[in-house]
Amino acid sequence: MQAAAKTDVGVMRQMNQDFCYANTKSEGLLPNLFIVADGMGGHNAGDFASRFCVEKFVELVTKAGPDVVSKLSFLEHAIKETNEQLIIKATENPELEGMGTTFVVATISPDNEMDVLNIGDSRLYLIDTDIRQITEDHSLVMEMVKNGEIKKEEARFHPKKNVVTRAISAIGVVIPDMFRVPVKKGDIILMCSDGLSNMVADNEIYAIINENRDDLNMAADILIERANRNGGRDNITVVLIKIDD
């Protein structure tokens, strides 16, 4: 397994509130672990939220005991515990009130099953002969698409595209979406914040990754450069994982 993880502040922002984690080796009872988080909140609250949640989640994974029966249920529990810890932090510091973060996490088993959990609008895509979004955005514009108010291709440009309807937050506990997806040799997984998906269309993302399948770092660099060239209105985070041929 190969992986590349990169984050960039973008063109318009002064602070990077994204945070990511990529470990191709075992993490506690998990064979590997990949996370993208996109923080939200005033001042440095978003920056704190994304970093805190990723680090707390990794800590919980590392400390997991041998009695874990289901990876998905364990990961769900770890996200809920992370959320509870974020709420405690917010009560300790008024400056962190209202903070939150999107969160998408993946782990891939040796028998090529990928477990995915997500909250918010950071995404996970599976790329083989095409590109397929596995996660579902928890956002206002996605609800508008479902309700037939706008077309899917209009969502990237809608003025309310950044309104998230679900997140790990300091105001309540949420339940993540959970997926178990088969993968195969040669597949590439893309995890990203909306700083990429709002700036670069899916077909363009696919073309860039497909042209650089043998160099994930190069693919990540080009994706970030393209998002910045297209406006770079948000922080950009890219995690790429390739299942060995």
C-alpha positions in Angstrom: 0.0 0.0 0.0 1.2 3.5 -0.9 -0.1 6.8 0.4 0.4 10.5 0.1 -1.1 13.2 2.4 -0.8 17.0 1.8 -2.6 20.1 3.0 -2.4 23.7 1.8 -3.8 26.9 3.1 -5.2 28.0 -0.3 -5.2 31.4 -1.8 -7.9 33.2 0.1 -7.4 32.0 3.7 -4.9 33.2 6.3 -5.0 30.0 8.4 -5.2 26.4 7.6 -8.1 24.8 9.5 -7.7 21.4 7.8 -5.8 18.5 9.4 -5.0 15.1 8.1 -3.5 11.8 9.1 -2.1 8.9 7.1 -0.5 5.8 8.4 -0.1 2.8 6.1 1.1 0.6 9.0 -0.9 -0.8 11.9 -2.5 1.6 14.3 -3.7 -0.2 17.4 -5.9 -3.0 16.2 -6.4 -1.4 12.8 -4.1 -2.4 9.8 -3.8 1.3 8.7 -5.6 4.6 9.3 -6.4 7.6 7.2 -8.3 10.8 8.3 -9.2 14.1 6.8 -10.8 16.8 9.0 -11.9 20.3 8.0 -12.4 22.6 11.0 -14.9 25.4 11.5 -15.3 28.2 14.0 -14.1 31.7 14.6 -10.5 32.7 15.4 -8.5 29.6 15.9 -11.4 27.4 17.0 -11.6 25.5 13.6 -7.9 24.9 13.6 -8.1 23.6 17.2 -11.1 21.4 16.5 -9.7 19.6 13.4 -6.3 18.9 15.0 -7.8 17.9 18.4 -10.3 15.5 16.9 -7.8 13.8 14.7 -5.3 13.4 17.5 -7.9 12.3 20.1 -9.3 9.8 17.6 -5.9 8.3 16.9 -5.2 8.1 20.6 -8.4 6.2 21.2 -7.6 3.8 18.3 -4.1 3.2 19.7 -5.5 2.3 23.1 -8.2 -0.1 21.9 -8.2 -3.4 23.7 -8.3 -6.9 22.1 -12.1 -7.2 22.9 -13.1 -5.2 19.8 -15.5 -7.3 17.8 -16.6 -5.0 14.9 -14.3 -2.4 13.4 -17.2 -0.3 12.2 -18.9 -0.2 15.6 -15.5 0.5 17.3 -14.8 3.4 14.9 -18.3 4.7 15.5 -17.7 4.6 19.3 -14.3 6.4 18.8 -15.9 9.2 16.9 -18.6 9.6 19.5 -16.0 9.6 22.3 -14.0 12.2 20.3 -17.1 14.4 20.0 -17.7 14.2 23.8 -14.1 15.2 24.5 -14.5 18.2 22.1 -17.6 19.3 24.0 -15.6 19.2 27.3 -12.9 21.3 25.7 -15.4 23.9 24.6 -16.9 24.2 28.1 -13.4 24.9 29.4 -12.6 27.7 27.0 -15.2 30.2 25.8 -13.1 31.1 22.8 -13.7 27.6 21.5 -17.5 27.8 21.7 -19.3 26.8 18.5 -16.3 25.0 17.1 -16.6 21.8 15.0 -15.0 19.8 12.2 -15.9 17.5 9.4 -14.4 14.1 9.7 -13.8 11.3 7.2 -11.9 8.2 8.3 -10.9 5.0 6.4 -9.1 1.8 7.1 -8.4 -1.0 4.7 -8.1 -4.6 5.7 -5.6 -7.2 4.3 -8.5 -8.9 2.5 -9.3 -5.7 0.7 -12.4 -4.4 2.5 -12.4 -0.7 3.3 -14.3 0.6 6.3 -15.3 4.3 6.0 -17.1 6.7 8.4 -17.9 10.3 7.6 -19.5 13.4 9.1 -19.8 16.6 7.1 -18.8 17.3 3.6 -15.2 16.1 3.4 -15.3 13.2 0.9 -13.9 9.8 0.1 -13.8 8.7 -3.5 -12.9 5.3 -5.0 -11.0 5.5 -8.3 -10.6 2.6 -10.7 -11.8 2.9 -14.3 -13.8 5.9 -13.2 -14.4 8.0 -10.1 -17.1 7.3 -7.6 -17.9 9.2 -4.4 -18.5 6.8 -1.6 -19.4 9.3 1.2 -22.5 11.5 1.1 -22.1 15.2 1.8 -23.9 16.4 5.0 -24.6 19.8 3.5 -27.4 22.2 2.8 -26.8 22.0 -1.0 -26.9 18.2 -1.0 -30.3 18.3 0.7 -31.3 20.8 -2.0 -30.1 18.3 -4.7 -32.1 15.5 -3.0 -35.2 17.6 -2.9 -34.9 18.6 -6.6 -34.3 22.3 -5.8 -31.0 22.4 -7.7 -29.1 20.1 -10.0 -26.0 18.2 -8.8 -23.7 20.1 -11.1 -25.0 23.4 -9.7 -24.0 22.5 -6.1 -20.3 23.4 -6.5 -21.2 26.9 -7.4 -24.1 27.5 -5.0 -23.6 30.4 -2.6 -24.5 28.2 0.4 -22.3 25.3 -0.6 -20.2 25.6 2.6 -23.2 25.2 4.9 -22.6 21.9 6.7 -25.6 20.1 8.3 -23.7 17.6 10.3 -20.3 17.8 12.0 -18.3 16.7 15.1 -19.1 19.8 17.1 -19.2 21.3 20.6 -23.0 21.6 20.6 -24.1 18.0 20.4 -23.3 14.4 19.6 -23.9 13.2 16.0 -24.0 9.8 14.3 -21.6 9.2 11.4 -22.5 7.5 8.1 -20.7 4.1 7.8 -19.7 2.1 4.8 -18.0 -1.1 4.0 -16.6 -1.1 0.5 -14.7 -3.8 -1.4 -11.5 -2.6 -3.1 -9.0 -4.4 -5.3 -5.4 -4.2 -6.4 -4.7 -1.0 -8.4 -7.6 1.0 -6.9 -6.9 4.5 -5.6 -8.8 6.1 -2.8 -9.0 9.9 -2.5 -10.0 11.6 0.7 -10.3 15.4 0.6 -11.7 18.5 2.1 -14.2 20.6 0.2 -11.3 23.0 -0.7 -10.6 20.5 -3.4 -14.0 19.2 -4.4 -15.5 22.7 -4.6 -12.7 24.0 -6.8 -12.1 21.0 -9.1 -14.7 18.9 -10.9 -14.8 15.2 -10.3 -13.9 14.4 -14.0 -10.9 16.7 -13.7 -9.8 15.1 -10.4 -10.1 11.7 -12.0 -8.0 12.7 -15.0 -5.2 14.1 -12.8 -5.0 11.0 -10.6 -5.3 8.6 -13.5 -2.4 10.4 -15.3 -0.2 10.1 -12.1 -1.2 6.7 -10.8 2.5 5.8 -10.2 3.3 9.0 -8.3 0.8 9.8 -5.6 2.8 12.7 -4.3 2.8 14.3 -7.8 -0.9 13.7 -8.1 -1.6 15.4 -4.7 0.6 18.4 -5.7 -1.2 18.8 -9.0 -4.6 18.6 -7.4 -3.7 21.3 -4.9 -2.2 23.4 -7.6 -5.3 23.1 -9.7 -7.6 24.0 -6.8 -5.5 27.1 -6.2 -5.4 28.0 -9.8 -9.2 27.8 -9.9 -9.5 30.3 -7.0 -8.2 28.5 -3.9 -11.0 29.9 -1.8 -10.6 27.4 1.0 -7.9 25.2 2.6 -7.2 22.2 0.5 -6.4 18.7 1.9 -5.7 15.6 -0.2 -5.0 12.0 1.0 -4.3 9.4 -1.7 -4.0 5.7 -1.1 -3.2 3.1 -3.7 -3.8 -0.6 -3.2 -0.6 -2.4 -4.4 -0.8 -4.1 -7.7 
